[in-house]
């Protein structure tokens, strides 16, 4: 879900990626608001599904990996890409 803050002139960002998933409701909001109603599905975090040498599935959060890359002074930008079931 992306939201925009067009009220604050101090904030330089136009959009924020919350990582939340939402669905637009087909019915109006029960509060009586005429604006579109949404139902929050919740956070949808990325995961890496890797296979070990024995074939076991290991599900990892990329956060620890990205945290270490972010702290590497020589790296300005990066992209983590899974190129096979066993390799990044």
VENJO-V448922 format. One record per pair of residues at least 4 apart in sequence whose ideal C-beta (glycine too) atoms are under 7 Angstrom apart, sorted by the first residue. I is the first residue (numbers start at 1). J is the second residue. D is the distance in Angstrom with one decimal. If there is no record, write none. Layout:
i->I j->J d->D
i->I j->J d->D
//
This chain:
i->1 j->18 d->5.0
i->1 j->20 d->4.5
i->1 j->21 d->6.8
i->1 j->22 d->5.1
i->2 j->15 d->4.6
i->2 j->16 d->6.8
i->2 j->17 d->5.9
i->3 j->15 d->6.9
i->3 j->16 d->5.5
i->3 j->18 d->6.8
i->4 j->14 d->5.5
i->4 j->15 d->5.4
i->5 j->11 d->5.4
i->19 j->43 d->5.4
i->19 j->44 d->6.3
i->19 j->45 d->6.4
i->20 j->40 d->6.1
i->20 j->42 d->6.6
i->20 j->43 d->5.8
i->21 j->41 d->3.9
i->21 j->42 d->6.5
i->21 j->44 d->4.6
i->22 j->38 d->4.7
i->22 j->39 d->6.7
i->22 j->40 d->5.4
i->22 j->41 d->6.1
i->23 j->38 d->6.7
i->23 j->39 d->4.9
i->23 j->41 d->6.2
i->24 j->36 d->5.9
i->24 j->38 d->5.7
i->25 j->37 d->4.1
i->25 j->38 d->6.3
i->25 j->39 d->5.5
i->27 j->37 d->7.0
i->28 j->37 d->6.0
i->29 j->33 d->4.7
i->29 j->37 d->3.9
i->45 j->61 d->6.6
i->46 j->62 d->5.9
i->47 j->59 d->5.2
i->47 j->60 d->6.6
i->47 j->61 d->6.1
i->48 j->60 d->4.6
i->48 j->62 d->5.6
i->48 j->82 d->6.2
i->49 j->57 d->6.2
i->49 j->59 d->5.5
i->50 j->58 d->5.0
i->50 j->60 d->6.5
i->50 j->85 d->6.8
i->50 j->86 d->6.2
i->51 j->55 d->5.8
i->51 j->56 d->7.0
i->51 j->57 d->6.1
i->51 j->85 d->4.4
i->51 j->86 d->5.1
i->52 j->56 d->4.6
i->52 j->58 d->6.0
i->62 j->66 d->5.4
i->62 j->80 d->5.9
i->63 j->67 d->6.0
i->64 j->68 d->6.8
i->65 j->69 d->6.5
i->65 j->80 d->6.6
i->66 j->70 d->6.0
i->66 j->80 d->7.0
i->67 j->71 d->6.7
i->69 j->75 d->5.8
i->69 j->78 d->5.4
i->80 j->88 d->5.9
i->81 j->88 d->6.8
i->82 j->88 d->5.7
i->83 j->87 d->5.3
i->83 j->88 d->7.0
//
